[in-house]
Amino acid sequence: MGGEIFVVTNSVINDLDFSLNLDAKKKFFYHPILDFSTNSKAFHYARNIYYFTMIRLVSNRFIYRINKIIFMGIIRIFSMIRRKRYRFRVFLAGLRSGAELYESVKSN
């Protein structure tokens, strides 16, 4: 049941948000969620952002929900203009997964 911890003194840590989307080019109606190289990256980005936002940043749920609705509307419009509706559905699935994760952690 025990384990070991190793210290790697010469390791380099990159910011996850930055390293996930290096290959995206800035376009008109740009948002990283629409331009990740894979759906998996977009899903996990949305899930993790939702989870960490709920854990650390939300102090007023009402204002958060209003902002979330506006943001999702903007991303939906961007996805329609750029013909990336499937990516928007992946984004929504990631948000649902983040909400489920948050609720499961919160209830424990």
C-alpha positions in Angstrom: 0.0 0.0 0.0 3.0 2.3 0.3 4.6 4.2 -2.4 7.6 6.3 -3.3 8.0 9.9 -4.2 10.7 11.0 -6.5 12.0 14.5 -6.9 13.1 15.6 -10.3 15.2 18.7 -9.8 15.8 19.5 -13.4 12.2 19.3 -14.7 10.4 22.1 -16.5 6.7 22.7 -16.0 4.6 24.4 -18.7 1.3 26.0 -18.1 -1.4 23.5 -19.2 -3.6 26.1 -20.8 -0.7 27.4 -22.9 0.7 24.0 -23.9 -2.6 22.5 -24.9 -3.2 24.9 -27.7 0.1 25.8 -29.3 -1.0 24.7 -32.7 -4.1 27.0 -33.0 -3.9 30.0 -35.2 -5.7 33.2 -34.2 -8.8 33.6 -36.4 -11.7 35.8 -36.6 -14.3 34.6 -34.1 -11.5 32.8 -32.3 -11.8 30.9 -29.1 -9.5 28.0 -28.0 -12.4 25.6 -27.4 -13.1 25.7 -31.1 -9.5 25.4 -32.2 -8.0 22.6 -30.2 -6.3 20.0 -32.4 -8.5 17.2 -30.9 -12.0 16.8 -29.4 -10.4 15.2 -26.3 -8.4 18.4 -25.6 -11.5 20.5 -25.9 -13.5 18.2 -23.7 -10.9 18.1 -20.9 -10.3 21.9 -21.2 -14.0 22.6 -20.7 -14.3 20.0 -17.8 -11.3 21.3 -15.9 -12.1 25.0 -16.3 -15.6 24.4 -15.0 -14.4 22.3 -12.1 -11.6 24.6 -11.0 -13.8 27.7 -11.4 -16.5 26.2 -9.2 -14.1 25.1 -6.6 -11.9 28.3 -6.4 -13.5 31.3 -8.1 -17.3 31.4 -7.8 -18.5 33.5 -4.9 -21.9 34.5 -6.4 -23.7 31.6 -8.2 -26.4 33.8 -9.7 -23.8 36.1 -11.4 -21.8 33.1 -12.5 -24.8 31.5 -14.1 -25.7 34.7 -16.0 -22.0 35.0 -17.2 -22.0 31.3 -18.2 -25.2 31.7 -20.3 -23.8 34.8 -22.1 -20.4 33.1 -22.7 -22.1 29.9 -23.9 -24.2 31.9 -26.3 -21.2 33.7 -27.7 -19.3 30.4 -28.2 -22.4 28.9 -29.8 -22.6 31.7 -32.3 -18.9 31.4 -33.0 -19.3 27.7 -33.6 -22.1 28.2 -36.0 -20.3 30.9 -38.0 -17.1 28.7 -38.1 -19.1 25.5 -38.8 -17.9 23.8 -35.7 -21.1 22.7 -34.1 -19.8 19.3 -33.2 -17.0 21.0 -31.2 -19.6 23.0 -29.4 -21.4 19.8 -28.4 -18.0 18.5 -27.1 -17.7 21.7 -25.1 -21.1 21.2 -23.6 -20.3 17.5 -22.7 -17.1 18.7 -21.0 -19.1 21.3 -18.9 -21.6 18.5 -17.9 -18.7 16.3 -16.9 -17.1 19.1 -14.9 -20.4 19.7 -13.1 -20.8 16.0 -12.3 -17.2 16.0 -11.0 -17.8 19.1 -8.9 -21.1 17.6 -7.4 -19.4 14.3 -6.6 -16.5 16.0 -4.8 -18.8 18.5 -3.1 -21.1 15.7 -1.7 -18.1 13.8 -0.2 
